[in-house]
Amino acid sequence: MLENFLITCNIMLPLVIYLALGILGRRTGIFGEDFKSSTNRLLNKLLLPMTAFNSIYKADLAGLRSGSAPAQYAGIATVAFIFIMMGAAHFLDKDPRKRAAIVHCSIRGNTMLYALPIATALYGADNVGELVIVMAVVLTIYNVAFILVLEYYRSFGSGKTSDGTFAMIKEGLIACAKNRILQAIVLGFVINWLGTVGIKFPSFLQTAVSNLSGMTVPLSFILMGVRLNMDALRSNSRNVVISTAVKLVIMPALVMILPLIWGWTDKTFAAVFLCFSTSSAVTSYAFTEAMDGDGELAGEIVMVSAVFSAVTLFLWIFAFKQFGLI
């Protein structure tokens, strides 16, 4: 038990330290608005795609070609929970704008931000290929499904008519094609395959990509700390608590029932678990706000889930380590 506790501490405490540095930097004035905007652009446009590419091009994918069950299951579970939360949101709030934020932030997670570094800490950078494949499926669903979901709530709440289902699907597919992380994953597959036929990635580029990828986790969590503002939590506390509980506790617990029954362990189990146990994605706020959802509520859910995910992820990982599942 002590060994697993120490392993979990070694995974989670550095992330907590980065978060605390961000909070301290904001309060002392070291990190201002310029830091937030420039760092956010750096992460989204360069570092996160680099991290995704670095993980997939270095991974041994030979054993995954015939074993896509975790990715298939994660995709089905994601879609199922979207419909479940849309039904639940109907009873949680009458305002379609708030329903949009509740559904979006209860499902969409910081998969790249949290899952990848934790998996790397557990298994090493060369052994997270299965997680990245699961992430590719989940990210694709996020980009397509939530455009449809947010458009539904926008039309329902404002009386606007949409351009039709096919137009929304087309918009979702275009969003996928423009997503830099998904582009990086596809490129990673190409470079990985070229390596199997004798065309090697230049070593100086490998070094550059690895070094840039190493900046992602510290900067991401520092930025999260800079953004945290507990004073913004006001009248939305009920919806925030419910959405956070769904994201960090209820959904991971329900999703992992079948993998437990099926006897999945190690990287297979962890790939699914880590995709469903992270805090609400920071991009949930931007997407919700842009499509006329309740941006304030979305931001509060993202903020609170980020704080409590440090605790819930610690407990989940510690428990699963104790039972030999990861």
N, C-alpha and C positions, 0 to 999 in steps of 0.2 A: 504493500500500500504506500509506504513512504517513497519508494522509487517512482511509482506512477505519479504521486503528488509532486515530486520534484521535476519530473519530465514535463508535467502540465504547467508548472510554474515557469520553467525555462521557455516554454512556448508562448505563454500569455503575458508574463510580466514585462518583457521588452516592449510589447505593444501598448501596455498601460503607461509605460514611461514616455513613449513617444506622444501619446495622447495628453499626458500631463505637461509635457514641454510645450505643446500647442496652447493649452489653457494658460500656462504661465507667461508664454510669449505674448499672447493677446492682452493679458492684464497689465503687463509691464510696458506695452507699446512697441515691443520689438517687431511683432507681426501685425501689420495693418491691412487695409483693404487691397493695396497693391500686391501684397504677398498672397492674399487669398485668390485673387483673380489670376495672377500669373502662374501660381503653383497649380491651380485647378486646370489651366490650359496645358501646362507641362505634363501633368498626369494623364489627362484624357487624350491628348494628341500624340504623346510620345511614350511615356514610361509604362503605362498600362498595356498598350499594344506590344511594346518591347518585352514585357514580362510574359505575356501570352505566347509570343513567338518563341522566346527563349525556352519556355517549358516544353513546347511541342516539338521543336526541331531537335532537341537533345534527347527526347524520350525514346525508349524502346517500344515501338508500337506494333511489333510483329505479333505479340500475343493478344492484341486487342481487336484484330481484324475480324475474328470469328466470335468475339465475346462482347457484344454491345448491349447486353441486358441492362446494366446500370444506366446507360444513356437513355434507352427506351423507357425504362421505368421512371426515371427522373422527368422525362418529357411528359408522360401520361399523368404523373402525380402533379406536375405544375399546372397543366390544363384543368385537371379535376379540382384543384384547390381554388383556381380562379372562379370557377362556377360556384363552388361552395361559398366562397366569400361574397360573391355578388348576391347570393340568396340571403346570407346572414346580414349583409349591410342594409338590406331592405328593412330589417327590423331594428337596426342600430340607430339610424338617423333618417329623417325625412328629406334632408337637403341632398340633391343629387351631386352637388359639388363636394360635399363631405364624403358621400359614398364613394366617389371616385378616388379620393385620397385614402380612404380606409382600405379599399380593395387593392389599390396599387401598392401601398406601403406594407400591407400585411403579407404580400407574396414576393415582391421583387426584392432580392437580397444583394448585399455587397459581396457577391461571389468572388470576383477578382480580387477585391481589397483584402478579404479575410481568408477565404478558403485556400487560395493558392499558397500564401506564406505559411499557413498552419500545416498544410499537407507537405510542403517542402521541409518544414521543421520535423515532421513525423517520419518521412520516408526518404528525404534527400531530393535534390533538384532533378535528378535523372529518373525518378520513379513516380512522377505525378502525371504521366500521360493519360491514364484512365480518368483522372479528375478533369483534365483539360477537355477531353472528349465529352464528358458529361456536361461541363460548362458550356461548350459550344452549342449543344442542343438546347440547354436552358436559356442561354442568352438569345438564341434565335427566337424562341417562343416569347421571351420578354419583349423583344423588339416588334414582333408582329401582333401578338395578342393584346398588349396593353395599349397600342394605338387604337385598336378596335374597341376595347373596354372604355378608354377615356373619351373616345368619340361618341360612344353610346350614351355615357352620362352627360356629356356636353349637349348633345341633341335633345335628350330627354329633359334636361333641366332648363334649357333656354328656349325650347320650341323651334330651334334651328333644324333644318332638314339636312341630312348628310348627302353626300354625292353618291350614295349607294354602297352596298357591301363590297362589290368588286373594286370600286375605287379605293375603299379603305384598305382592302387586302393588298392592292397594288402599292399603296403608300407604305404599308408595313414592309413589303418586300424591298422597296427602294431604301427604306431605313436600314434594313439588314445589310444591303449591298454597300451602304455608306458607312456602316459601323466599323471603326478602325480596329477594334479588338477582334471582330470576326474576320476582317481582312488579314490581320496578323496571324490568326490561327490557320487560315487557309494557306498563307505563305509558309508557315511553319511545317505544315503537312508536305508541301511541295519540296522544301529544302530537306526535310527528313527523308522523303522518298529518293531524292537525288543522291543522298548519302548512301543509300542501299545499292545504287548502281555505280558507285565509285566516284561520284562527283562531290567532293568535300567542300564544306563551308570554310572559307579562309580563316585561319586561326586568329588573325588580327581583328577580324569582324566578330568572331566568337568572343574575344576578350572585351571588345567595346560593348556588345550587346549584354553580356553578363554583368559588366560593371554598371551599365545604365539600369538594368533590371534590379540590381541591388539597392538602388535609390528609391524604388517604388514604395516599399512598405514604410520606411521611416517618414517619408514626405506625406504619404497618405494619412497616416495617423496623426502627425503633427497638424496637418490641415484640418482634420476632424476636430482636434482640440481647439483650434482657433475659431472654428465655426460654432462650437457649443455655446448656447446662451440660455440658461435655465430660466431667466426672467421672462422669456417669451411664452412659457407654458401658462396658459390662463384658463379660459372657459372650456377648452377641448379635452380636459383631463380624462373624462370617461372614455372617449374614443381613442385617445392616445394609449391608455392602459390596455384596452381590449386589443387594439392592433399590435401593440408590442408583445403582449402575451401570446397572441396567435403566431407572430413571426418567430419568436425566440423559444417558445415552449410547446405550444399545442401542435403546430404544423410539423416540427421535427419529430415529436413523439409519435404522431399518427403515421407519418411517412415511413418511419423506420420499423413499423410493425411487420410488414411483409418481408423485408430483408432479414429480419431476425428469424422469422418462420422458415424462410428459405435457407438459412444457415450461412448467409454472406458474412465474411470477415475481412480483416486487413484492408488493403487498398480498395477493394470492391465496395465494402461497407462504408469506408471513409469517404469515397468519391460522392456517394449519394448523400450521406449525412452532412458533409460540409457545404453542399449546395443548398441545403434547406435550413441551416441553423444560424446563418449570419444575420447581422442587423439589416434594417431596411436600407436599400441602395440610396446613396446620395443623389443619384440621378432621378429617383422617384419624385423628389421635390421639383426639379426642373421640368420634367415631363408633365407633372400634374398642373403646375402653374401655367405652362405654355398652352395646355389644352383646356383652360378655363375651369380646372378643378380648384379645390380649396388648398392653395399653396401654403397658407399658414399652418393648417392642420398637418399637411404632409411634412413640412419642415420640422414640426414638433415631434412627429412619430420617428422621423429619421434621427433626430437628436437624442431622444430618450432611449430608443432601441440601441443606439451606438453605445451609450453609457452602460446599459444593463447587459449588453452582449458580452462584455468583458467577464461578467459573473457567470452567465448561463453557459457560454462556451467553455469556460474553465470547468464547470460542473459536469457538462456533457462529456468532455474529453476525458476527464478524470474517471468518470463512471465507466465509460467504454474501455478505457485502458485497464481498469480493474477486472473487467469481465473478459479481457482478451479479444475484444472485437476490433480494435484498431491498434 
